[in-house]
Amino acid sequence: MEHREYDLVVFGATSFVGKILCRYLVDQYGTGADLKWAIAGRSEAKLGALKRELGEAALPMIVADADDIAGLNAMCLQTRVVISTVGPYALFGEPLVQACVQTGTDYCDLTGEVQWIRQMIVRYEDQARSSGARIVHCCGFDSIPSDLGVWFLQNEATKDFGEPCNQVRMRVKAARGGLSGGTVASLINVTKEAASNPQLRKELANPFSLAPAGHKSSKRQPNVKGAQYDPDFGVWLAPFMMAPINVRIVHRSNALQGTPYGQEFLYDEAMMTGKGLKGRLAALGITAGLGGFIAGAAIKPTRWILERFVVPKPGEGPSPESQKSGFYDLRFIGQTADGRTLRTKVTGDRDPGYGSTAKMLGEAGVCLARDVRNTDRAGGFWTPASIFGETLVERLKTNAGLTFDRID
Ligand SMILES: NC(=O)c1ccc[n+]([C@@H]2O[C@H](COP(=O)([O-])OP(=O)(O)OC[C@H]3O[C@@H](n4cnc5c(N)ncnc54)[C@H](OP(=O)(O)O)[C@@H]3O)[C@@H](O)[C@H]2O)c1
């Protein structure tokens, strides 16, 4: 590892989120300075255009296709860390994970595809352990704010109460920002797979489906599936689209850290829609909209209509203005077994899915390259909270526009 040319390589640099990430790295870390990094992707012409767009003619680039394992191995051998934005990961991501575990290269990405993460763990965890590659999925809006948000709350609870909270609820108080083509393509792909695969549907219904083998948690988890009143916050709630992945990552983090949140730990996420009749109607509307999208994506004719006319295409996403005016505000309430409560919040500037996600992913990559020593965290499949914890919280606060605070 010591002799590798780069600290990190951004694979999929020309994706919608990859371009934002490269701009962030240029602004935050420069090129050819202390942090040695390169861009990579399948198209030399597109990579060249990106260099011109960034105004960084000397930025090194590597051409590699997501299907070409020899090319991916060669790319991995040049760097300590690969950041990948090439998705849907369930369609394009496996050869790169394989190349990273074969070459002992650290890796982080933006997948939120539960079924694919599980497959990667089952297929490659042993090899990652022996080669020393640290693989960290879900380093974007799903699931860093949730995973580190719970980690932060539990640390505060342990300081205050001498014990963690046995239940934490996360509520999206406010968020603004659009979806990109890549994210929608990933959502449609998982819905399509689930429609024809009962085993996958069963896996997607299990909140512990990403917990490591031998974990002891089995406590039935709360789950906001429709419009519901929340007495803690005095508002109506609707289901939150990212909850299925975030909940599983939080439970995996608990297990990988040796269950510091307890074996009976309860966790759920939902969106606040407001007070009174207006809040209730909004909650009903979001529930119906989400149900309609899932139903539409599950069957071929409506899926075709959604892909062709309704949702953004791969490579498309929110405008720079909408990224800039975007933000999110997540509230967490924790409760100990004897009823003591603690409230915290995590906020981010920029739209959650792209502007903020790109910064989180970049900092996760830098954190892997610089902060997390192999002697502290060995090879294997980690989660953001279990591998990064405090170091990433500090980086995100200092560099990436996130806040982690108590609400007293
Ligand atoms: N977790 C989160 O919060 C979060 C947020 C945003 C995005 N995401 C995920 O991140 C991924 C990227 O999103 P996006 O909107 O930026 O996607 P996008 O713009 O559609 O980009 C997809 C990228 O994949 C590349 N690609 C496709 N096939 C390839 C191949 N055979 N070899 C090499 N590269 C290949 C494309 O290369 P070309 O440029 O050459 O076409 C492009 O760079 C998606 O999976 C999305 O779900 C997650």
The ligand as a Gaussian input file, in Angstrom:
#p B3LYP/6-31G(d) Opt

LIG

0 1
 N      -26.637000       7.242000      -1.347000
 C      -26.972000       8.419000      -1.800000
 O      -27.324000       9.271000      -1.039000
 C      -26.851000       8.667000      -3.270000
 C      -26.938000       9.949000      -3.772000
 C      -26.713000      10.158000      -5.131000
 C      -26.454000       9.071000      -5.967000
 N      -26.431000       7.838000      -5.443000
 C      -26.112000       6.677000      -6.309000
 O      -24.892000       6.957000      -6.968000
 C      -24.909000       6.392000      -8.265000
 C      -24.555000       7.472000      -9.262000
 O      -25.619000       8.417000      -9.349000
 P      -25.625000       9.508000     -10.496000
 O      -26.936000      10.150000     -10.497000
 O      -24.426000      10.360000     -10.360000
 O      -25.485000       8.541000     -11.776000
 P      -25.239000       8.851000     -13.313000
 O      -25.064000      10.307000     -13.539000
 O      -26.275000       8.104000     -14.055000
 O      -23.800000       8.183000     -13.568000
 C      -23.547000       6.821000     -13.686000
 C      -22.051000       6.658000     -13.926000
 O      -21.779000       5.286000     -14.181000
 C      -20.860000       5.230000     -15.258000
 N      -20.910000       3.946000     -15.932000
 C      -22.003000       3.298000     -16.418000
 N      -21.619000       2.144000     -16.994000
 C      -20.260000       2.062000     -16.855000
 C      -19.276000       1.118000     -17.236000
 N      -19.605000       0.003000     -17.889000
 N      -17.992000       1.362000     -16.921000
 C      -17.628000       2.482000     -16.267000
 N      -18.509000       3.428000     -15.879000
 C      -19.815000       3.209000     -16.176000
 C      -21.267000       6.347000     -16.176000
 O      -20.204000       6.651000     -17.043000
 P      -20.308000       7.753000     -18.217000
 O      -20.193000       9.089000     -17.521000
 O      -19.148000       7.455000     -19.074000
 O      -21.649000       7.576000     -18.867000
 C      -21.524000       7.440000     -15.144000
 O      -20.315000       8.076000     -14.806000
 C      -26.298000       5.787000      -8.448000
 O      -26.222000       4.415000      -8.216000
 C      -27.139000       6.451000      -7.381000
 O      -28.171000       5.628000      -6.892000
 C      -26.624000       7.611000      -4.136000

